[in-house]
Every structure is written in structure tokens, then in C-alpha cells.
Amino acid sequence: MKPCFFCEMTIIKATEQDIPAIRNIAEKSWNAHYPGIISEEQIAYMLSKMYSEEELKRHFKMENFQYYFIGNHEGNRVGIMGFELHYEPLTTKLHRIYLLKESTGSGYGKGALDFLKQFASQSDDRRIILTVNKHNPAKSFYENQGFKVYDEAVFDIGNHYVMDDFLMEFLL
């Protein structure tokens, strides 16, 4: 296990000008973590849909959608987090949290989730929800952070691909 630096981590709000950096971190993270969980073709398809410049610009125009960079103790960007306040009544949805492979296991994910829990609570939401692929080992990370599975679902995402996910929640 790597040393824990999350106490020295930084969380920096991203802006529309940061779209290239968001796309870069997402691509590196997905290509490091998702092979073996979903096909390389599905990875490419989902990145092209979820992280297109147009889609990210759409998110930045949404009042309650927030993007943050996760920075390490040296100030380098090692991850991204995107969430939507008030996605449902009293509920924040964590749409994405991705770390570069070399930063996993260092406490940055925990630190980012702690930030999100506080941010959502201060925004008067009482619940955080997320989806995680049923074969993604990150499920146990979320469980260690207090999230619980409340349902499962299969989502048709087009091009003959599906997302077969657990739906998880954390009650604030």
C-alpha cells in the first residue's frame, strides 16, 4: 500500500477551460482500470460519448453539475470527480470519480469522497448515489466508505452496449 497523502491533497474546481485535462485524465484512468471489466471497444465508445467536448460543455452549463480535480501532495492532478447536486430531491449523484493508476490506493479517493459528503451535506442533500459496474473492484472501496447497494440495473447505452451496474447510496 502506498503512503496516505490525502490529508495533503487538493480539491480544485474545474472550469470549462479544463475540458482537455478532464478528458485526458478520464482516458488514462479508463484505459488503465476498465480492460477486463468491459471490452476495449465499449471503453472507446463510452469515452467518446461521456467525455466528448460537447457533453462536457453541456455539464458545465448545468447549474448543479460540478467538476473537481483531485490533486496530490505535490500539486499534480491525479484524478477527477464529477457530481450533480439535487439530482433527485435531497440527493447528490456522483457521476464519476477517476484516479490515475499510479494514485490508486493512496487515500485520494477517500479524501475526495469525504469532500463530496461534506459538500453535499452543506448543499442540503441527505443522500449520495452512484452506479458501479458489477465486476468493478471499486465496489468494495465504496462499501468501505459507507455506501450500500440498494438496487441493480442494466442500462442500454447504445451501439449494442449495456452497463450492468449496482446502484449504491450513502445516507448523510
Backbone as CSV, one residue per row, in Angstrom:
resi,resn,N_x,N_y,N_z,CA_x,CA_y,CA_z,C_x,C_y,C_z
1,MET,0.848,-1.185,0.000,0.000,0.000,0.000,0.890,1.244,0.000
2,LYS,0.474,2.222,-0.771,1.217,3.470,-0.870,0.931,4.335,0.358
3,PRO,1.834,5.252,0.670,1.580,6.149,1.803,0.324,6.977,1.562
4,CYS,-0.337,7.336,2.622,-1.559,8.122,2.524,-1.221,9.606,2.542
5,PHE,-1.533,10.277,1.448,-1.266,11.704,1.362,-2.552,12.521,1.307
6,PHE,-3.721,11.858,1.499,-4.959,12.592,1.276,-5.095,13.789,2.196
7,CYS,-4.421,13.760,3.341,-4.513,14.931,4.209,-3.840,16.136,3.564
8,GLU,-2.966,15.890,2.595,-2.297,16.967,1.888,-2.822,17.132,0.473
9,MET,-3.897,16.444,0.163,-4.436,16.528,-1.189,-5.126,17.862,-1.400
10,THR,-5.359,18.177,-2.666,-6.101,19.380,-3.007,-7.309,18.987,-3.838
11,ILE,-8.368,19.721,-3.677,-9.579,19.574,-4.480,-9.777,20.937,-5.133
12,ILE,-9.705,20.962,-6.462,-9.736,22.226,-7.198,-10.894,22.202,-8.182
13,LYS,-11.758,23.199,-8.103,-12.907,23.278,-9.008,-12.419,23.450,-10.445
14,ALA,-12.976,22.649,-11.333,-12.628,22.731,-12.751,-13.571,23.712,-13.448
15,THR,-13.102,24.254,-14.556,-13.904,25.152,-15.386,-13.971,24.581,-16.794
16,GLU,-14.769,25.193,-17.604,-14.912,24.732,-18.989,-13.570,24.722,-19.724
17,GLN,-12.670,25.612,-19.356,-11.351,25.635,-19.987,-10.518,24.388,-19.642
18,ASP,-10.934,23.661,-18.622,-10.217,22.457,-18.199,-10.688,21.193,-18.915
19,ILE,-11.589,21.312,-19.863,-12.126,20.127,-20.548,-11.015,19.232,-21.110
20,PRO,-9.982,19.758,-21.783,-8.932,18.858,-22.286,-8.252,18.056,-21.166
21,ALA,-8.030,18.669,-20.021,-7.397,17.963,-18.897,-8.338,16.907,-18.315
22,ILE,-9.625,17.210,-18.232,-10.611,16.239,-17.751,-10.629,15.037,-18.683
23,ARG,-10.683,15.299,-19.978,-10.707,14.213,-20.966,-9.437,13.368,-20.882
24,ASN,-8.303,13.997,-20.686,-7.030,13.284,-20.597,-6.997,12.344,-19.390
25,ILE,-7.406,12.836,-18.229,-7.418,12.002,-17.021,-8.421,10.863,-17.179
26,ALA,-9.598,11.158,-17.724,-10.605,10.111,-17.919,-10.075,9.015,-18.837
27,GLU,-9.480,9.399,-19.948,-8.960,8.414,-20.903,-7.872,7.546,-20.274
28,LYS,-6.943,8.162,-19.580,-5.867,7.393,-18.932,-6.423,6.453,-17.871
29,SER,-7.356,6.941,-17.064,-7.929,6.134,-15.998,-8.735,4.970,-16.562
30,TRP,-9.602,5.250,-17.508,-10.430,4.194,-18.092,-9.568,3.118,-18.746
31,ASN,-8.557,3.541,-19.503,-7.715,2.564,-20.199,-6.838,1.770,-19.241
32,ALA,-6.635,2.275,-18.043,-5.860,1.538,-17.034,-6.735,0.617,-16.196
33,HIS,-7.982,1.014,-15.943,-8.815,0.299,-14.975,-9.914,-0.586,-15.570
34,TYR,-10.422,-0.265,-16.743,-11.590,-0.981,-17.246,-11.328,-2.188,-18.137
35,PRO,-10.137,-2.349,-18.756,-9.934,-3.594,-19.515,-10.122,-4.803,-18.589
36,GLY,-10.843,-5.790,-19.090,-11.163,-6.955,-18.279,-12.514,-6.826,-17.592
37,ILE,-13.013,-5.593,-17.467,-14.346,-5.363,-16.910,-15.332,-5.190,-18.067
38,ILE,-14.957,-4.343,-19.023,-15.723,-4.181,-20.254,-14.720,-4.238,-21.411
39,SER,-15.229,-4.440,-22.616,-14.341,-4.579,-23.778,-13.666,-3.250,-24.126
40,GLU,-12.553,-3.349,-24.833,-11.860,-2.139,-25.280,-12.746,-1.312,-26.200
41,GLU,-13.572,-1.992,-26.995,-14.496,-1.277,-27.877,-15.528,-0.499,-27.072
42,GLN,-16.032,-1.105,-25.989,-17.001,-0.401,-25.156,-16.327,0.753,-24.417
43,ILE,-15.099,0.572,-23.989,-14.362,1.671,-23.351,-14.277,2.852,-24.302
44,ALA,-13.853,2.594,-25.531,-13.717,3.671,-26.521,-15.060,4.338,-26.790
45,TYR,-16.113,3.522,-26.913,-17.449,4.056,-27.167,-17.903,4.950,-26.013
46,MET,-17.761,4.462,-24.794,-18.232,5.233,-23.635,-17.419,6.513,-23.453
47,LEU,-16.111,6.445,-23.656,-15.303,7.663,-23.561,-15.746,8.688,-24.599
48,SER,-16.038,8.216,-25.814,-16.452,9.145,-26.876,-17.801,9.775,-26.572
49,LYS,-18.673,9.062,-25.857,-19.987,9.598,-25.506,-19.934,10.461,-24.244
50,MET,-19.352,9.922,-23.192,-19.379,10.584,-21.887,-18.376,11.726,-21.751
51,TYR,-17.317,11.679,-22.541,-16.250,12.669,-22.399,-15.989,13.452,-23.670
52,SER,-16.979,13.505,-24.556,-16.834,14.362,-25.728,-16.808,15.811,-25.244
53,GLU,-16.214,16.655,-26.024,-16.178,18.071,-25.657,-17.592,18.622,-25.521
54,GLU,-18.488,18.211,-26.409,-19.869,18.694,-26.370,-20.566,18.263,-25.081
55,GLU,-20.389,16.996,-24.692,-21.031,16.501,-23.471,-20.495,17.221,-22.235
56,LEU,-19.188,17.408,-22.174,-18.610,18.103,-21.019,-19.055,19.565,-20.989
57,LYS,-19.133,20.213,-22.129,-19.634,21.594,-22.163,-21.079,21.649,-21.657
58,ARG,-21.872,20.651,-22.035,-23.257,20.586,-21.558,-23.295,20.509,-20.036
59,HIS,-22.398,19.681,-19.454,-22.342,19.577,-17.995,-22.011,20.921,-17.356
60,PHE,-21.041,21.625,-17.916,-20.634,22.906,-17.328,-21.741,23.954,-17.405
61,LYS,-22.668,23.794,-18.318,-23.789,24.728,-18.409,-24.894,24.395,-17.403
62,MET,-24.847,23.213,-16.823,-25.852,22.796,-15.840,-25.483,23.380,-14.473
63,GLU,-26.412,24.073,-13.868,-26.163,24.784,-12.611,-25.639,23.872,-11.501
64,ASN,-26.174,22.666,-11.389,-25.832,21.808,-10.255,-24.743,20.775,-10.542
65,PHE,-24.222,20.751,-11.771,-23.175,19.788,-12.109,-21.824,20.425,-11.800
66,GLN,-20.999,19.720,-11.065,-19.701,20.235,-10.625,-18.589,19.268,-11.050
67,TYR,-17.472,19.810,-11.484,-16.269,19.013,-11.731,-15.152,19.544,-10.844
68,TYR,-14.398,18.607,-10.280,-13.249,18.964,-9.461,-12.071,18.083,-9.846
69,PHE,-10.892,18.679,-9.785,-9.654,17.916,-9.911,-9.224,17.469,-8.533
70,ILE,-8.685,16.292,-8.468,-8.084,15.767,-7.248,-6.583,15.914,-7.437
71,GLY,-5.958,16.660,-6.536,-4.524,16.904,-6.652,-3.760,16.184,-5.563
72,ASN,-2.545,15.792,-5.890,-1.730,15.086,-4.894,-0.954,16.071,-4.027
73,HIS,-0.149,15.533,-3.132,0.607,16.356,-2.182,1.621,17.261,-2.867
74,GLU,1.940,16.976,-4.132,2.865,17.825,-4.892,2.124,18.824,-5.773
75,GLY,0.799,18.784,-5.737,0.014,19.706,-6.537,-0.313,19.212,-7.936
76,ASN,0.054,17.980,-8.267,-0.263,17.421,-9.582,-1.688,16.893,-9.599
77,ARG,-2.344,17.025,-10.736,-3.695,16.497,-10.907,-3.615,14.978,-11.080
78,VAL,-4.239,14.259,-10.157,-4.185,12.796,-10.196,-5.560,12.161,-10.389
79,GLY,-6.599,12.989,-10.483,-7.928,12.449,-10.673,-8.956,13.528,-10.934
80,ILE,-10.165,13.063,-11.228,-11.298,13.960,-11.439,-12.512,13.400,-10.722
81,MET,-13.383,14.313,-10.373,-14.652,13.933,-9.757,-15.731,14.828,-10.368
82,GLY,-16.833,14.210,-10.794,-17.963,14.959,-11.325,-19.224,14.518,-10.608
83,PHE,-19.974,15.473,-10.100,-21.202,15.140,-9.376,-22.259,16.185,-9.648
84,GLU,-23.493,15.812,-9.340,-24.629,16.685,-9.581,-25.452,16.812,-8.313
85,LEU,-25.465,18.006,-7.755,-26.290,18.301,-6.591,-27.757,18.269,-6.989
86,HIS,-28.607,17.878,-6.056,-30.062,17.897,-6.251,-30.488,17.113,-7.501
87,TYR,-29.776,16.044,-7.795,-30.101,15.177,-8.935,-31.521,14.628,-8.805
88,GLU,-31.852,14.263,-7.596,-33.207,13.900,-7.177,-33.446,14.717,-5.908
89,PRO,-34.677,14.787,-5.414,-34.877,15.527,-4.163,-33.923,15.042,-3.063
90,LEU,-33.208,15.986,-2.475,-32.283,15.754,-1.360,-31.161,14.762,-1.705
91,THR,-30.842,14.614,-2.987,-29.876,13.604,-3.422,-28.847,14.179,-4.389
92,THR,-27.580,13.920,-4.085,-26.467,14.223,-4.984,-26.092,12.942,-5.707
93,LYS,-25.807,13.049,-6.998,-25.336,11.877,-7.746,-23.862,12.053,-8.084
94,LEU,-23.061,11.097,-7.653,-21.657,11.043,-8.052,-21.633,10.372,-9.419
95,HIS,-21.404,11.154,-10.450,-21.400,10.613,-11.806,-20.066,9.955,-12.132
96,ARG,-18.987,10.503,-11.592,-17.669,9.953,-11.911,-16.625,10.377,-10.891
97,ILE,-15.784,9.438,-10.591,-14.579,9.710,-9.811,-13.526,8.749,-10.350
98,TYR,-12.486,9.319,-10.922,-11.439,8.513,-11.542,-10.080,9.017,-11.110
99,LEU,-9.236,8.076,-10.750,-7.852,8.381,-10.391,-6.919,7.757,-11.399
100,LEU,-5.790,8.418,-11.625,-4.750,7.809,-12.443,-4.249,6.575,-11.712
101,LYS,-3.857,5.567,-12.468,-3.484,4.272,-11.893,-2.428,4.401,-10.797
102,GLU,-1.438,5.252,-11.009,-0.350,5.385,-10.031,-0.801,6.040,-8.725
103,SER,-2.017,6.576,-8.700,-2.515,7.249,-7.495,-3.550,6.445,-6.730
104,THR,-3.948,5.295,-7.260,-4.928,4.486,-6.538,-4.269,3.890,-5.295
105,GLY,-5.053,3.731,-4.264,-4.546,3.159,-3.019,-3.775,4.129,-2.155
106,SER,-3.810,5.412,-2.491,-3.047,6.412,-1.732,-3.909,7.291,-0.846
107,GLY,-5.203,7.029,-0.810,-6.088,7.816,0.038,-6.782,8.958,-0.675
108,TYR,-6.462,9.193,-1.954,-7.070,10.312,-2.675,-8.558,10.074,-2.922
109,GLY,-8.942,8.850,-3.214,-10.359,8.544,-3.411,-11.157,8.782,-2.148
110,LYS,-10.635,8.329,-1.018,-11.297,8.545,0.268,-11.410,10.037,0.564
111,GLY,-10.330,10.755,0.346,-10.352,12.195,0.586,-11.361,12.912,-0.295
112,ALA,-11.445,12.494,-1.562,-12.410,13.103,-2.481,-13.839,12.804,-2.046
113,LEU,-14.096,11.560,-1.619,-15.445,11.225,-1.146,-15.784,11.975,0.135
114,ASP,-14.821,12.157,1.021,-15.064,12.950,2.230,-15.445,14.383,1.855
115,PHE,-14.734,14.952,0.874,-15.064,16.288,0.371,-16.496,16.317,-0.164
116,LEU,-16.848,15.301,-0.979,-18.184,15.240,-1.561,-19.253,15.123,-0.487
117,LYS,-19.025,14.286,0.510,-20.010,14.126,1.586,-20.268,15.461,2.289
118,GLN,-19.204,16.188,2.569,-19.353,17.492,3.239,-20.046,18.490,2.308
119,PHE,-19.633,18.526,1.039,-20.204,19.465,0.074,-21.693,19.204,-0.107
120,ALA,-22.074,17.936,-0.289,-23.485,17.583,-0.475,-24.298,17.943,0.763
121,SER,-23.764,17.656,1.932,-24.455,17.961,3.174,-24.675,19.466,3.322
122,GLN,-23.656,20.264,3.005,-23.777,21.719,3.098,-24.741,22.277,2.052
123,SER,-25.015,21.485,1.016,-25.972,21.891,-0.026,-27.375,21.379,0.274
124,ASP,-27.554,20.849,1.488,-28.843,20.360,1.983,-29.306,19.055,1.352
125,ASP,-28.411,18.340,0.650,-28.761,17.000,0.210,-28.498,16.051,1.373
126,ARG,-29.221,14.956,1.412,-29.132,13.998,2.520,-28.705,12.612,2.063
127,ARG,-28.400,12.496,0.768,-28.072,11.186,0.209,-27.150,11.393,-0.990
128,ILE,-26.190,10.488,-1.159,-25.332,10.460,-2.347,-25.552,9.110,-3.015
129,ILE,-25.781,9.133,-4.327,-25.953,7.889,-5.068,-24.881,7.787,-6.150
130,LEU,-24.631,6.557,-6.575,-23.700,6.299,-7.665,-24.034,4.957,-8.279
131,THR,-23.474,4.703,-9.466,-23.567,3.394,-10.088,-22.157,2.859,-10.246
132,VAL,-22.012,1.542,-10.103,-20.712,0.905,-10.282,-20.934,-0.424,-10.995
133,ASN,-20.109,-0.692,-11.985,-20.207,-1.944,-12.730,-20.109,-3.125,-11.773
134,LYS,-20.933,-4.132,-12.006,-20.976,-5.286,-11.109,-19.652,-6.029,-11.015
135,HIS,-18.772,-5.854,-11.992,-17.480,-6.539,-11.975,-16.320,-5.611,-11.595
136,ASN,-16.641,-4.400,-11.208,-15.612,-3.415,-10.875,-15.198,-3.581,-9.411
137,PRO,-13.904,-3.824,-9.161,-13.453,-3.964,-7.772,-13.642,-2.695,-6.941
138,ALA,-13.940,-1.556,-7.577,-14.190,-0.311,-6.835,-15.409,-0.430,-5.930
139,LYS,-16.277,-1.399,-6.197,-17.455,-1.592,-5.346,-17.045,-1.757,-3.888
140,SER,-16.014,-2.537,-3.631,-15.579,-2.744,-2.244,-15.015,-1.455,-1.647
141,PHE,-14.385,-0.620,-2.458,-13.914,0.687,-1.982,-15.107,1.513,-1.505
142,TYR,-16.161,1.585,-2.332,-17.343,2.351,-1.940,-17.969,1.787,-0.663
143,GLU,-18.032,0.467,-0.563,-18.580,-0.143,0.648,-17.743,0.232,1.865
144,ASN,-16.430,0.266,1.711,-15.550,0.673,2.823,-15.755,2.127,3.217
145,GLN,-16.315,2.922,2.317,-16.582,4.329,2.598,-18.021,4.557,3.056
146,GLY,-18.749,3.467,3.315,-20.088,3.578,3.882,-21.233,3.478,2.888
147,PHE,-20.944,3.281,1.606,-22.005,3.133,0.610,-22.577,1.725,0.690
148,LYS,-23.865,1.612,0.384,-24.558,0.324,0.387,-25.307,0.160,-0.927
149,VAL,-25.364,-1.078,-1.409,-26.138,-1.383,-2.611,-27.619,-1.304,-2.252
150,TYR,-28.387,-0.559,-3.035,-29.830,-0.505,-2.808,-30.618,-1.074,-3.981
151,ASP,-29.942,-1.337,-5.108,-30.619,-1.928,-6.258,-29.564,-2.282,-7.299
152,GLU,-30.000,-2.877,-8.377,-29.136,-3.123,-9.522,-29.941,-2.842,-10.771
153,ALA,-29.230,-2.522,-11.863,-29.918,-2.164,-13.095,-29.011,-2.414,-14.290
154,VAL,-29.647,-2.643,-15.423,-28.941,-2.756,-16.691,-29.414,-1.593,-17.550
155,PHE,-28.476,-0.779,-18.013,-28.783,0.405,-18.807,-28.297,0.187,-20.239
156,ASP,-29.178,0.369,-21.205,-28.802,0.325,-22.612,-28.161,1.671,-22.944
157,ILE,-26.900,1.649,-23.348,-26.202,2.904,-23.637,-25.977,3.111,-25.133
158,GLY,-26.597,2.251,-25.934,-26.490,2.392,-27.380,-25.384,1.535,-27.969
159,ASN,-25.402,1.427,-29.293,-24.377,0.689,-30.040,-24.265,-0.766,-29.569
160,HIS,-25.366,-1.318,-29.066,-25.445,-2.705,-28.568,-24.661,-2.923,-27.268
161,TYR,-24.383,-1.862,-26.534,-23.677,-1.969,-25.254,-24.645,-1.694,-24.112
162,VAL,-24.346,-2.308,-22.966,-25.107,-2.048,-21.751,-24.143,-1.789,-20.601
163,MET,-24.677,-1.127,-19.589,-23.979,-1.005,-18.319,-24.761,-1.863,-17.334
164,ASP,-24.093,-2.863,-16.753,-24.707,-3.780,-15.799,-24.175,-3.380,-14.430
165,ASP,-24.963,-2.623,-13.690,-24.455,-1.910,-12.514,-25.192,-2.227,-11.229
166,PHE,-24.454,-2.012,-10.132,-25.052,-1.882,-8.815,-25.364,-0.421,-8.611
167,LEU,-26.498,-0.119,-7.984,-26.842,1.228,-7.566,-26.523,1.303,-6.083
168,MET,-25.720,2.290,-5.708,-25.264,2.411,-4.329,-25.658,3.758,-3.764
169,GLU,-25.770,3.810,-2.428,-26.132,5.070,-1.779,-25.372,5.220,-0.461
170,PHE,-25.208,6.474,-0.094,-24.645,6.839,1.200,-25.619,7.843,1.793
171,LEU,-26.090,7.561,3.008,-27.028,8.467,3.676,-26.242,9.425,4.565
172,LEU,-26.459,10.720,4.353,-25.738,11.747,5.099,-26.419,12.035,6.429
